[in-house]
Amino acid sequence: MNKHTPNIYILDTNVLIHDPNALLRFDEHDVVIPMVVLEEMDKVKRGMDEIARNIREVSRTLDAISAGDEPLEEGFKLNGGGRLFFELDDHTDGLPKSFIQGMVDNRIIAVTVRLQQKNPHKRVILVSKDINMRIKARALGLNTEDYRSDRVVEDIDVLSTGNISLTHEQWEDMAKGMVVSEIAHGSRYVVQWPASLPLPLINSFVNLPGKHEVSLRCIRIEGEQVTLDDTYAYRSDRHAIWGVQARNNEQNLAMNLLMDADIDLVALMGVAGSGKTLLALACGLYQTLDMGVYDKILVTRATVPMGQDIGFLPGSEKEKLEPWMGAITDNLAYLLNEQTTDISSVLGQHRIEIAALSFARGRTFSRTWLIIDEAQNLTPHQMKTLITRMGEGSKIIILGNNAQIDTPYLTAHTNGLTLAVQRFSSWEHAGHVMLKDSERSRLAAYAAEVL
């Protein structure tokens, strides 16, 4: 087989749902859409949710591509040089008897089988986000792939944690040519960064060696010259924010970013119980109610069930969202010292609004402290929609844990949380921190470690 021969890719419906622009990402290769995929698209095109919107966008793309005069059997030209084909013959008669006749997945697999038989000199690949479908296809000797063009990062381990630790030797080498000056909350250090270490990111932190946890914040990079500032200490009662003080170094770094009015986007990643929501609410309440920097706090999240879905919830939008916002209301009750379980009654007077994701389209949020909880369950498109709604004087706080993804077909490589952390990692008005320790209780901390 010639390695330069274009491949043939058969797309599953979930690929088009996941990325409406998938048809434009296969370069010089040919793309095949089985008829059953069009039928599946037709079933979900109505509605106001993201799936329906994505499918309508795909339909418009297909309509534009196939509007030419080319004969159907010759396909339609794609921008990358390949061609788009619609496959009408998707009967499952040729599959083993164990494959249920007429099943949607099996019809797509049957198309792949026949195309492989018709094109022995080409690589025919079934592309699907459905793991079980890929396994079934491989059992028949077919080539399969997950859809990879939507990956923000190939290796999730390369995603920055927001801070790096230095050894004694590394810090001593930097100290030789260090220039120190005084700033309002401590000292500023201009150091020559060693070539053996990767440069830190803007608004990331450098942990100094020693038994005392001391971290400096990177505020400027000019070539290999790095400027580091002392951080504020929020680990004592005296500097607590709304009664909340940092319990570990990572929480202190997070509060430094949250309390900096020059930072427009803060992403906090971490294990369950690491304090992401509590820190975001405490700093938001202080800057909204005490300092008047923001006019209101707005909280939203993806409403994806962790276990079995309990169905539609009654009531108004706010009443429907209350069960999903338990983490927010629990922390809010703690901060406000509220004994009542009807925490929703105090939201308005504290200028806190809880809203569904769908509220964002068409709106602009000015002077707003926006918290996105459970951001690992957002798609990149949803994350983009929310961030691009932010107006002047607003700050967006993105909270999530890539180990707790509940949205089908999303992974740590492809979700909105990873997208935000990766794309804003080098912007001077954004920062992120990975919270590693659970501070909820000793039981929760041990469970996060061993379970």
N, C-alpha and C positions, 0 to 999 in steps of 0.2 A: 504494500500500500504506500503510495507516495505521500510523504508527510505534508506536502503543499496542497494536496487535494482537499477542497472544502469539505467540512463535516456536514452532516444532516442532523439537526436538532429537532426533536419532537417535544412540544411544550405541554405540560400539564396545566389545568385551569388555575391551580393555586399559584403558579409562577406569575401569571398575568394579574391575579388579584394582588399578589404581594408587591409587584413592581409594574405599574402601568406602562412604563417605558422599556420593558424587557425586550420588545421586538426590535429595538434600535441598538441592542448591545451585543449582537452576535457577529459583528464585523463582516468578513467575506463569506461566512458560512450560510447554508440554507436553513430555513426555519419552516417547520410543518405544524399546522394547526389542525388536529382532527375535528371532524364535524361534531363529535360529542362535546368537545370543549366549547364550541359555539352554543350548543344547547344548554350546557351548564351555565355559561355566562348569561344567557337569556333569563334563567331562573332567578338570578340575583341582581339584575340590573336596576330594578326599581327599589326605591328607598332613599333615605338620607344619610345612611351610615357610610363609613369609609369604603367598605367592600363595594357597595353599589356605585359610589363615585368613581372608584378605580376602574370598575368594569365599564362604565360609560366612557371613561377616557380611553380605554383599550379599544372599545367599539369605534370611537371616532378615528383612532389611529388606523385600525383595520380598514375602515371605510375610505380614508384618504389614500392608503397604499394600494388598495384594490380598485381604485376608480379609473385606472387606465384601460387601454384597449387590448392589453395582452391576453392571449388565450389562457383559460384557466389552467390547462395542463402544463403550460410553460412557466407558471408562477408570476409573481409580481416583484419588481426590483426593490430591494431594501437599500437604505442609505450607505451601509457598509460595503455593498457590492454583492451580497448574497441575494437570494430570492425567497419570497414567501409563497408557500403552497398550502392549499386547503385539501385535506384528505377526506374524501366522502366514504370510502370503503373502510368501515371499522367493525365489521361483524367478527364475532369471537369463535367461529366454527373451528378454526385451526388450532385453538389452544387446548391444552390437556383438559380432561374431563373434570379435574378438581377445581378448575377456574369457573366461577359462576357465569353462565351465559348472560350476556347483556349488561353486566355490571360495568359502571362507568370506567373504573380503573382498568378493568380487563379489556375494554374496547380500545383504550389508549395503548395498552401493551400490545394488543393485536396489530394495531397500526405500525408499531415499532418493529414487530416481528416481520411483517410483510415488506416493509421498507428495507430492512436488513437483507432479506432474501433477494429483493430486486436490485440492490446496490452492494454487491459483495466486495467491490473495490473502494468503497467509501466507509468512513467511520460513522455509524448511525448511533445517536445518543438520545436516550430519554431523559429529559430534565424535569425534575419534580421536587417540591418541598416535602412531599409525603414519604417518610422513611420506609414504611411498610410497602408502599408501591414500588420503591426502588429495590427492596429486597426481593419481592415477587418477580420483578423483571430480571434481576440478576440470576435468579433460580432457573430462568429460561436461557441463560447465556447472553443476555443483552447488556449493552453498555449503558450505565446510568450515571447521572451526576445531580448533586444538589445545585440549586441556582446560586452562583457565587458572585455575580456582578453587583449584588447589593451589599457586599461585605464592606464595612467601614475599615476594619483591620483584618488581616489574615491570621495573625497570631495575637490572641487576646492578652497574652503575657507581656507584650510590648507596650500595652496601654500604661501611661504614666500613673504612678500613685500620688503624684503631687509633692513628694518630698524624697530626698536622697540623703544617705548618711555617709559622713566622712570618717576616715580613720585618723588616728593621731598623726601619722606621718604625712598624710595628705593635707591636713589643716596646718601643720607646721611649715610645710613647703609654701603654702599660700601666704602664711603670715610674714614671710621674709620680706616681701615687697608690698605689704599691705599699707593702704592709706586710710586712716581713721578720722572721722569727723563726728561732731555731735548733732543729733536731731532731737525733735521734741520728746520722743519716748525712748531715747537711748542713744545708740551709736550707729553710724553708717560705715561700712567697710568696702573698700574698692580693692579687689584682689585679682591677680593673674590666674586664670583658671588653667589647671594642668591639662595638657593635650591628651593625657592617658584617660581622662574622664569625659563622658559626654556632657555637653553644656546643659545647665539646668534650664527649665522653661521659665518664662516671665510669670511672676506671681506663684511660682513653686517655692518650696522651702528646702533649706540645707540644714541637716541635723549635725550639730557639732559633737565631737567625741567627748566622753567623760561620763561620770555617774549621774550628773544632773542633766536633765533633758533641756537642752538649749537649741533653739532653731532660729535661723535667719531667713528672711524673705528676699528672694531675688526680684529686684525692681528694674534692673537695666542690664543689657548685654551689648557690649560694643567690641566686636571681634572676640578676643579671648579675655577681655577685661569684664569682670562681673561685679556689679554693685549689689551688696547685701545689706538689708536693714534689720535691726533688732525687731522682734515681734512684741506686741502687747501681751501682758500676762493676765489671763482670765481664769487662773487656777486658785484664786483666793476669794473669800467672802467679800473683801473690799471691792474687788473688780467684777463681781458677779453681775450678770445681765438678767434682770427680772428673777433674781434668786437662783439663777443657773450659773454654775461655775464649771469650767472644763475639768474633767476627771482624768484626762490623759493628754499627752502631747498632741495627738492628732486632732482631738476636739478643740484644743487651744488654737491650732492652726486654722481650723474651720471657722472659728469665731473671729479670727483676724480678717478673714476674707468676707465674712458676713457683715462685719461692722465697718468695712471700708466703703464709703459712699462712692468711691471712684471705680469700684468693681461692679459691672452691670450684670454679670452672669457668674453664679457659683454652682458647681456640681459637687455633691457629696455622695460618694459611693461607700458602701460598707455593709457589714453583716447585720443581721437582725439585732436590735437592742443597742446599736452603737451610738445612738443619740441624734441621728440625722434630723428627725422631725422636731424633737424638743429644741435643739439648737436653732433651727430655722424659725420656729415660732417665737422663741424667746427674743432673738435678735430683731425679728420683724415687729413684735409688739413694742419693744423699746424704741425703735426708730420711727414707728408710726404714731404711737400714743404719747410717748415722752418727748421725743425730739421733733416730731412733726415733719420728718424728712419725706414720708410717704403719706398719702391720703387714706389708703386702705390696704388690707391684706386680702389676697384672693388665693384660694386653694382649689386645686383640681387634681384629678388622677384618672388613670384608665380603670374602668369598671370591669375588670376581668376576674371571674370567680376562681378561687384556689382549688376548690373541690367541686362537688356536684352543684350545678346551678339550681337555685331555688325558685326560678321563674320570675315573672314580672312583679315589681313591688308597687303597692298602691300609693296614692297621694300625689302631692305637687312635686316639682323637680327637686326642691330642697329636701322634702320628706323621702323621696326615692334615693337620694344620695347619702342620707345619714348613715345607713348600715355600712356603706363603703368607706366612710370617713372616720371609722372608729379610732385609728391611730392619731388623727388630728384632734378629735374631740377629747380623747383620753389625755393627751398632752396639754390641751387647752384648759381642761378642768384642773389639772395639776398646777399650771401656771397662774390661773385666776383664783385658785383656792376655792373653787366652786364645789359645794357638797351635793348640789342637785344633779340628777341624771339628765335633766332637760337642759343640756348645755346649749341647745340651739336657741334658747330664749335670750342668751347673753351675746350671741354672735353679732347681732346688729349694733348694739350699743358699743361694742369694741371694734367696730368698723372692719369686721371679718366677714367675708363672703365665700361660700362654698358653691362651686358651679361644675357642671358637666363639661367634658371636653368639647362638645358641640357648640358651646357658647362662644368659642373663640373666633369663628369665621366672621369677617367683616368688622370686628371690633378693634379698637386701639386702647391699650391700657397705659394711661399716663399717671405718673406718681403712684405706682402700684407696686407692692411687694408680692410677687406672684410665686407661690410654692407649687411645684409639680411633684406630687408624691407617687411612688411606685413607677418611676419613669422607665424602668427596664421593660415595662409592658407596652410602651408607646412605639409606634412605627417611626422611622425617620421622617415620613411625611407629616405625621401628627406633631412631632417635635418641631419641625420647621414651621408649621402653621402657628404654633404657640409662640415661638421665639420672635417671629416676624410681626406679631401683634403688639410687641412692646413699644410704648411711646417714650417721650422724653421724661427723665426723672424717675424711671422705673428700674426695678431689679428683679431678676428671675432666679429662683433657687430650685435646682433640679436634684431630686433625691431618688436613690435607687440602689438595688442590689442585684447584680447580674447572676447570682446563684438562685434567684427566685423568679424566673420568667414563667408566666402562665399563659401568655398569648400564643396561640398556635402559629407555627412556622417562624417565630422570632427566635433569635439566638443572641448570645453575648456578642457575636461578631456583627450583628445586623440591626440591633434595636436603636431606638432614639437616644437612650442614655449614652451608649458608646459613641454614637454620632456626635453628640454635643461635646463630650469630653475630648474626643479626638480633634474635631474641627476648630475648637476654641482654645486649644492648649497653648498656642503661641500668641494669642491676642492679649494686649496689655490691659484690657478691661475685663478679663475673665480669669478664673482660677478654679482649681478643683483639688480635693483632698480625699484620700482613701482612708476611711475609719476602720481600723483593724480589730479593735477590742469591743466586746459586748459589755455594756455597763448597766444593763437592765437589772440583773441580779446575778449572784454567783451560780445559780442553777441555770439561767439562760446562757451565761458565758460558757459554762461547761458543756451544755447541750450543743451550742454553736460549734464547739471544738470537736466533739466526739460523734455527733449524729450525722 
